[in-house]
Amino acid sequence: MSVEWTILDSAGAAILADFGFATYVDFADRQPGQEVGTGGTTRTTRLSVGRTGEPAVFFIKVYRYAGRHWRHRFRRDKASLEAANYELLDAIGIGTPPVVAHGSRRRGLRLIDAVIVTRGLPDVMNLDQLFATRWPDAAQHARDATRADVLNAMLREVRRMHDAGFFHVDLQWRNILIGGLSDRPSTIRHQPLDETGPIRVYLLDAPRGGLRRDRWRQPHARLRDLSCLFKKARRRMSRTEQMRWLLTYLDQPHLTAKARAIAEALLWDRTVKDNE
């Protein structure tokens, strides 16, 4: 059995080591903390540690690989892919959770499991939770200024990511964290807010994404990201908001032939996928 373990944040690793979590096995086999999410091959826990003052918060995601041995030979593990993609996003200027460490374990050529440990971000909520708790009714809250600011900030970051040639490929609302809302009351759109800071946007869970240098691959990747966003937008936003949402992404003031074509492609894509 061979193990690879890379530490990127020595200060964060030292905090975890003080509480008995230092090696790959500590995270992969023990996976400390409270479960906050599961997927087909993943389980994520939240670990809060500290003796004085504010506790330090970390998230541990473990990938488990099972099934036929040949499927996991020679493959790069998703934990290292995710860490590499966070580094790419950081270079573009897109917010991501700081990576403390990542690694993988193999038996011969077969990939057994992989781990990525990240620091928790203060004062954030994922986009899906935010809309469900703060703006559950699209018609009632459509004129909320903070709601509009959140959507605009998120779409500007997605556009900036795409313009840099990076595509997430799994851009679900749960994979978008929003911060900077603690000092923003609900107000009518266009009413000025006093002493409010900027909305902060962070992207999560990006092992399947990456740079798409070939121009012919980019339209499909762009459609996939926008379709992921549109899946929840159809339920959480009014039709007027949805069109404004698309125009904000395209940085166009009015509906154009290009915007109409993208809107039709999104509707078709979601119709096919949601009826599967």
C-alpha positions in Angstrom: 0.0 0.0 0.0 1.5 3.4 -1.0 0.3 6.7 0.3 0.9 10.2 -1.1 0.2 13.2 1.3 0.9 16.8 0.4 0.6 19.6 2.9 0.0 23.1 1.5 -1.0 25.0 4.6 1.6 24.2 7.4 -0.2 26.4 10.0 -3.5 24.7 9.4 -1.8 21.2 9.4 -0.2 22.1 12.8 -3.6 23.0 14.3 -5.0 19.7 13.2 -1.9 17.8 14.4 -2.3 19.3 17.9 -5.6 17.5 18.1 -4.3 14.1 16.8 -5.0 14.5 13.1 -1.7 14.5 11.2 -1.4 11.7 8.7 -3.3 10.5 5.7 -4.7 7.6 7.6 -6.1 9.9 10.4 -8.3 11.6 7.8 -9.1 8.7 5.4 -9.9 6.1 8.0 -11.0 8.1 11.0 -12.6 11.0 9.0 -13.2 13.2 12.1 -16.0 15.7 12.4 -19.8 15.9 11.7 -21.1 14.7 8.4 -22.3 17.6 6.2 -22.6 15.9 2.8 -22.4 12.6 0.9 -22.3 11.7 -2.8 -21.8 8.7 -5.0 -18.2 8.3 -4.0 -17.7 11.0 -1.4 -18.3 11.9 2.2 -17.6 15.3 3.7 -17.3 16.2 7.4 -16.9 19.4 9.3 -14.4 19.5 12.1 -14.2 22.4 14.6 -11.1 22.4 16.8 -9.7 24.9 19.3 -8.9 25.5 22.9 -9.2 29.2 23.3 -11.0 31.9 21.3 -12.7 31.2 18.0 -12.4 27.5 16.9 -10.7 26.7 13.7 -13.0 25.0 11.2 -11.9 22.4 8.6 -13.7 20.3 6.0 -12.5 16.8 5.2 -13.7 15.2 1.9 -12.9 11.5 1.4 -13.3 9.9 -2.0 -13.8 6.1 -1.9 -13.1 4.1 -5.0 -14.8 0.7 -5.5 -15.8 -1.6 -8.4 -13.6 -3.1 -11.0 -9.9 -2.6 -10.4 -9.1 -1.6 -14.0 -11.3 1.5 -13.7 -9.0 3.1 -11.2 -5.6 2.2 -12.6 -3.4 5.0 -13.7 -6.0 7.6 -12.9 -5.2 10.8 -11.1 -7.1 11.0 -7.8 -9.9 13.6 -7.6 -8.5 15.2 -4.4 -5.3 16.3 -6.2 -7.4 17.4 -9.2 -9.6 19.5 -6.9 -6.6 21.1 -5.2 -5.0 21.8 -8.6 -8.3 23.4 -9.9 -8.5 25.6 -6.7 -5.0 26.8 -7.5 -6.1 27.7 -11.0 -9.2 29.5 -9.8 -7.1 31.4 -7.3 -4.8 32.5 -10.0 -7.8 33.8 -12.0 -8.9 35.7 -8.9 -11.9 33.5 -8.1 -12.5 32.7 -4.4 -12.0 29.1 -3.2 -11.6 27.4 0.2 -7.9 27.3 1.2 -6.5 23.8 0.9 -4.6 22.5 3.9 -3.6 19.1 2.5 -4.5 16.4 0.0 -3.4 12.9 -0.8 -4.3 9.4 -2.0 -3.7 5.8 -1.3 -3.1 3.0 -3.8 -2.7 -0.8 -3.7 -0.3 -1.5 -6.5 -1.8 0.5 -9.5 -5.3 0.5 -8.0 -6.6 3.8 -6.5 -8.2 3.0 -3.1 -9.2 6.4 -1.8 -8.3 10.1 -1.7 -8.6 13.0 0.8 -8.7 16.8 0.6 -8.7 19.0 3.7 -9.8 22.6 3.4 -10.2 25.5 5.9 -13.7 26.7 6.6 -14.7 30.1 5.3 -16.2 32.6 7.8 -19.7 34.0 7.4 -20.7 32.2 4.3 -23.8 30.2 3.1 -24.2 28.3 -0.1 -26.5 29.9 -2.7 -29.2 27.2 -2.5 -29.5 27.5 1.3 -29.4 31.3 1.1 -32.3 31.6 -1.3 -34.3 28.9 0.5 -34.0 30.6 3.9 -33.9 34.3 3.0 -35.8 34.6 -0.3 -38.0 31.5 -0.6 -40.7 33.3 -2.7 -39.4 34.7 -6.0 -42.4 37.0 -6.5 -42.3 38.4 -3.0 -38.6 39.0 -2.9 -37.8 39.9 -6.6 -37.2 43.5 -5.7 -34.8 42.9 -2.9 -31.6 44.8 -3.5 -29.3 42.3 -1.7 -30.8 39.4 -3.7 -30.0 41.3 -6.9 -26.5 42.1 -5.7 -25.8 38.4 -4.9 -27.0 37.2 -8.3 -25.0 39.9 -10.1 -21.8 39.2 -8.1 -22.1 35.5 -8.7 -22.7 35.9 -12.4 -19.8 38.3 -12.8 -17.5 35.8 -11.2 -18.8 33.0 -13.5 -18.3 35.2 -16.5 -14.7 36.1 -15.4 -14.0 32.4 -14.9 -15.3 31.5 -18.3 -13.4 34.3 -20.0 -10.2 32.9 -18.5 -11.0 29.5 -20.1 -11.9 27.7 -16.9 -15.1 25.7 -16.7 -16.4 24.1 -13.5 -18.6 21.4 -15.1 -20.6 20.9 -11.8 -21.7 24.4 -11.0 -24.6 23.6 -8.8 -26.0 26.2 -6.4 -24.8 24.2 -3.5 -21.2 24.6 -4.8 -21.4 28.4 -4.7 -20.7 30.1 -1.3 -21.8 33.7 -0.7 -20.3 35.9 2.0 -20.5 39.5 3.0 -24.2 39.5 3.9 -24.1 40.0 7.7 -24.4 43.8 7.4 -26.9 43.8 4.5 -30.5 44.2 5.4 -33.3 43.5 3.0 -34.1 46.7 1.0 -35.9 47.6 -2.2 -33.9 47.4 -5.3 -32.1 50.6 -6.2 -32.5 51.9 -2.6 -28.9 52.8 -1.4 -27.4 50.7 1.4 -25.2 52.5 3.9 -21.8 51.1 4.8 -22.1 47.7 3.2 -19.2 45.7 2.1 -18.8 43.7 -1.1 -20.5 40.4 -1.8 -18.0 37.6 -1.7 -18.3 34.6 -4.0 -16.4 31.3 -3.6 -16.6 28.2 -5.7 -16.4 24.6 -4.3 -16.2 21.0 -5.5 -14.3 21.4 -8.8 -12.5 18.1 -9.5 -14.2 17.6 -12.8 -13.5 21.1 -14.2 -10.4 22.7 -15.6 -9.1 24.9 -18.4 -10.5 24.3 -21.8 -7.9 25.8 -24.2 -9.6 24.5 -27.4 -12.2 27.0 -28.6 -14.4 24.3 -30.0 -14.8 22.7 -26.5 -15.7 25.9 -24.7 -19.3 26.4 -25.9 -20.4 23.0 -24.6 -18.6 23.5 -21.3 -20.2 27.0 -21.0 -23.6 25.6 -21.7 -23.1 22.9 -19.0 -22.1 25.4 -16.4 -25.0 27.7 -17.2 -27.4 24.8 -17.3 -26.4 23.7 -13.8 -27.1 27.3 -12.6 -30.4 27.4 -14.5 -31.6 24.2 -12.8 -32.3 26.0 -9.5 -32.8 29.4 -11.1 -36.0 28.1 -12.7 -37.4 27.5 -9.2 -35.9 30.3 -7.2 -36.2 33.2 -9.7 -39.0 34.9 -11.6 -38.9 34.8 -15.4 -37.9 38.5 -15.5 -35.0 37.7 -13.1 -34.0 34.8 -15.2 -33.7 36.9 -18.3 -31.9 39.7 -16.3 -29.6 36.9 -15.0 -28.6 35.8 -18.5 -28.1 39.4 -19.7 -25.9 40.1 -16.7 -23.8 37.1 -17.5 -23.5 38.1 -21.1 -22.9 41.8 -20.1 -25.6 42.9 -22.5 -28.2 45.6 -21.7 -30.9 44.2 -24.0 -32.1 40.9 -25.4 -30.1 40.1 -28.5 -30.1 37.2 -30.9 -27.2 35.7 -29.1 -29.0 35.9 -25.7 -32.1 34.5 -27.2 -30.2 31.5 -28.7 -28.5 30.8 -25.4 -31.8 31.0 -23.6 -33.3 28.5 -26.0 -30.4 26.2 -25.6 -30.7 26.3 -21.8 -34.4 25.6 -21.9 -33.8 22.6 -24.2 -30.9 21.3 -22.1 -32.9 21.5 -18.9 -36.0 19.9 -20.5 -33.9 16.9 -21.6 -32.0 16.5 -18.4 -34.9 17.1 -16.0 -37.1 14.6 -17.8 -34.4 11.8 -17.7 
